[in-house]
Structures are given as structure tokens and as C-alpha cells.
Amino acid sequence: MPDWIEQELAKRSEVYPTLDSRVALVVEFSRLNIEHKTGGPFAAGVFELASGRLVSLGVNRVVASCVSSAHAEFTALSLAQQRLGSFDLGGPGLPDHELVVNWRPCAMCFGAVIWSGVRSLALAGSGSAVEEITGFDEGPLVDDWIGELNNRGIKVADNLAREAACEVFRAFRDSNQLVYNARRG
């Protein structure tokens, strides 16, 4: 992760007791990622569901790392799993964890959510706006992707800060930074 993340986190609380405060943190870090020109307009955080304690925060690092899977969800989930010493964030002896993201997961990150062990997914927004505004290709998802997550014991809360997330996407578009994999399949 870029150095600025630790500096920003040092200024902030370690606990985000409300869902709104968790979503606001993630949207803010998606904005900071484009302002610092360290990646795309995406951020994700893993939180203890009951306490709101931040376990990890990740931002999109695809271009900077030359790794196509360095999406915000992957980085946040990987950092949390390493920190907790478990590939299963819902494993025995661990509290339930929630992944908070500034937009619906892409096709690749959808699978990562399923396999991560999180019990909850909270989204600032979903739908085609990210593709329409930025030109990113998010890939195909099953029609009832929320139902699929619910069937696997992952509760989904959606459209919690849609306009704030779209403002970040518009700022990214206006920054003329690279939109990688814009081939649309």
C-alpha cells in the first residue's frame, strides 16, 4: 500500500461504530487514491462487524504494482487475512467480519468476497455508473449476485453513499488518469 495510507490512518479512529462511518471512510480513501495518483478510484476496508474495528484498508494498486488482481477488495482482504493469520475471515475463534467497498465488486472480486469468509458486504453503490462514468470494464456478474451472496451467508447492504461514490468516479474521469483494461472484453 502507498505510504500515505498509514499516515492518513494514523490521524483517524481505529473504530467505526456505524455503517455510515465505515462507508464514508472507504469513499474518502478512494478519493485520496486518485488525488495521490496511486491507483484507480476504488477502496475497501475489512471491519469487525460487531465492534466496527478497522482490520485493514486497501486501495486499487493495479497500475502501480503491475498486477491485474491488485484491486481494493483483494488488497483489503489479503491484508486482513495476513494480519489475523487466517485465510478464512469467518473461521473458528474469529469475530464476524464485514467488507466495505465504494462500489459493487467486479467479476473477479465477487469471487474473492465469496471465498474470503466475510459475513457482510456493504457497498456505497452498485450498477453501471462506474462503467458509464469512468470507462472501466467490471466484467459480467450473475443477474442475482446479491441473492448468490445471501445464499452463502453473506449479508449485503447496497447504495449507502451512491452519490458520494459517483463524485469520486467523476473526479477520476476528469483527472485523465489511466483506465486500464478498457477493452470491454
N, C-alpha and C positions, 0 to 999 in steps of 0.2 A: 504494500500500500504506500501511497505517497506520504512524504514526511508531514505535510500539512494536516493530515488526518489526526495524528497523535496530538499535534499542537491544538487543534480545534477541540478534540475530545477532552483535553486537559482543562479547558475552560468551562466545561459543561457538567451536568449532573451524571451520575452513574446509574440513576434510576429514573424511569419514565413511567409513572404510575397509570397514566391514561393512554388509551389507544390513540387519541388525537395527538398527544405529545410525542409518541413514537413515530407516527406518520409524519409529523412536522419535522422531526429530526432527520428522517430519511430524505424527505423532499429537499431540505436545506443542504444536505450533503450532495445530492445530485446536482444542485445549483453550484455548489462550491467546486465540484469536479470539473465543470465546464469553465468556471471562472479561472481556475488554476491551470486549465488546459492540460489536465492529466488523464482525460478519458471522456467517454460518452456521458450523456445526461441521465445516468442511472446509478442508484444507490440502494443498498439493502442492509437491514440490521437484524440480528438474532437477539431476542429478548427472552428472559424467563417470563413465562406467561402470567403467573400469579403476581410476582413482585415487580415486574417491569424493569428488572436489572438488565442493562445492556451487556451482552456477552461478546458481541463482535459487530463491527460495521465494515462493510465493503463497498467499493465503488467500481464502476466499469474500468478495466485496465487492458482491454483488447489490443489497442494500437500500441500503447506504451510497452507492453510485455511481449508483443508479437505472438500472443496466444489467443486463438479464437474462442476458447471457453472461459476467458477471464472476465466473465460477466459479473455484475454486482452480486447476484444471488450466489453464484459459485464461490466468490471470494468470501462473502459473509459466512456462508455455511461451512466452508473449509476451515476458516479461522476459528469458528465456534467449535467444530469437531476436534481440531487440534488442541485448543485451549482446554476443553473438557475431557480429552483423552478417549473419545468415543466416536465411532463412525455413525452411531445411532443417537440422535438428539432426543429420542423418546425412549432410550434404553433404561434398564433397571437402575434404580437409585438416582436417576436424574429428574429434576422438575420438568414439567411440560415446557416446551419452547415454541416461540412464535417467530415466524419470518415476516418482516415488514418490508415492503418494496414500493418504490414510487410508481410502478406500473405493472400490469399483468405480466407474468413470466412469458418469455419466448418459448418456442417449441422445446429447445434444449433445456432451459431452466425449469420447465414444467416437470420434466423427469427428475431433475435434481431435487425439487420440492418433495416429490413422492418418496424418493429414496433417502432423504435426509433424516427422517424421524420427527420433524416438527409436527406439532398438533394443531397449529393455526397459521393461516396466511392472511395478512392484512395488506390491502392494496390502496394506494392513493387513487388509482383509476384503472380502467381497462377499456378495451375496444380498439378501434382502428386509428384513433387520434395520433398515437406516436408515429405510425407509419405515414399518415397524411401530412403531419407537420414536419417531420424530420427526414423521411425517406428511408428509414431503417426497415429491413425485412425481418419481421418477427417470426416468420415460418408458420406452418399450419398447426392448429390445435384442434382437438376433438370438439365437436359442437357443444357438448355439455361438460366442459372442462371443470367447472365448479362442482358439478354433480360427481364427477370422477374423483375429485379430491375428497369430497364429503364421504363417498363410499369407502375411502381409505382412511377415514378417521381424521381428516384434516379439515377443520372449520375454516370457511373463507368469509372475510368481510371486505367488501368492494366499494369503490367510489367514495372514499373517505376524504379525499382532498383533490378531486379531479382537476379543478381549475388551476390550483397551485402547481400541480404536476405539468399541466399543459403550458403554463407560463415558462417553466424551465425548458420544455421542448422548443418553444418559440425562441427563447434566448439562445439555445444551441443552434437552431437553424440560422439565426441571424449572425452567429459568430463565424460562420463559414468553416467550421472545423470538419474534419473528415467523417463522412458517413460510410463506414466500412460495410462490405457485403451488401451493397445496394443493388445487386444484380436481379433481385426479386426472383430467385430460384433459377 
